Amino acid sequence: MMTLTRKWKRSREDQFLLPTQDDPSLDDSFPADPQEQEEYFRSLEMSLAQQSFLWRSAYAALMLVFIAFLIYSIFQQAWSPWELRFHACFMEDVDSWMVISADWVAVLACSMAMFGVVKMSTHHRRWLWYSFFTSIPVSVFWLYYMLSRMPRFRWDVLWLPIGPLSGAGNCLYLDHLLNVSSQDVRKIRACMYAYKANQ
């Protein structure tokens, strides 16, 4: 009974000790064989693919919500003009069809960004750049009327010029970060070494 108690106490104490050089599980003096290296790189690639899917899905979902809101505001402006507060502040200066057109261009820009984020092909970055350049005229349009025609600057409608442009810019930045990560994994894979067992 005393031996069991001693073993149990020792095993409990070992849980709280820091690992030392004597720990055989931490012995990294022997190089990994090609199969172990391949498993490691495969796990890195799988982890990167999962994170890429997660982030791309999250950004695509955000863009989809913004597109749905823009389409709602377009139909609201078409059926009952100037009822929405963020459109009503431009009532004196802008025609209703111009507001609807600007919102349709914003929908187009956000759709291209969403398509570029979701689609994994060699040309998906083009869609992101198309989205970014398409959202610039929308931003210029709204900023022109906000800065030159309004008696005072309205912070509550700042999302009109900034929304599509920042959405496209964020999607471009996300794509850049994921691309850098995949390049890093490829560089690490290129550093695989040939393991020669001692004979």
C-alpha positions, 0 to 999 in steps of 0.5 A: 500500500505504501508503494502505491501511495508513493507512486501516486504522489510521484505521478501527481508531482510530475504533472507540475514539473517543468520538462528537463533535458532528461525527458525523452519526448523532448529529444530533438537531436535526431532529425526527422525522417521524410515521412515525419516531415511530410506529415508535418507539412501536410498538417501545416497545409491542412491548417492553412486551408481550414483557416483560409476557408474560415476567413474567406467565408466570414468575409464573404458573409459580411459582404453578402449582408452588406449587399442585401442591405444595399439592395433593400435600400435600392428598392426602398428608394425606388418605391418610396423615395427619400424615406430612408434617413441616410438617403433623405439628407441628399434630397435637395441635391441629388435625383432619385435615379442617381442615388439608385444608380450609385447603390447599384454600382456599390452592389456590383463592387461588393459582389465582385469582392465577394466573388473574388474572396470565395473563388479560388483560382489563378484569376481571383485577385483580378476580381478583387482589384475590379471591385476596388476600382469600381468602388472608387467612383461610388466613394467620389460620388458620395463624398462630392455631395457630402463635402460640397452640397451639404451645409454640414458634414454628416458622420452618420452617412459616412458609410455610403462612400467608405462602405464598398471601398473598405469592403473591397480593400479588406478583401484584398488585404485578407487575400494578401495575408493568406497568400503570404501564409501559403508562400511561407508554408511552401518555403518551409516545405522547400527546406525539407532535408534528406534524412540518412539513418545511421548504418 
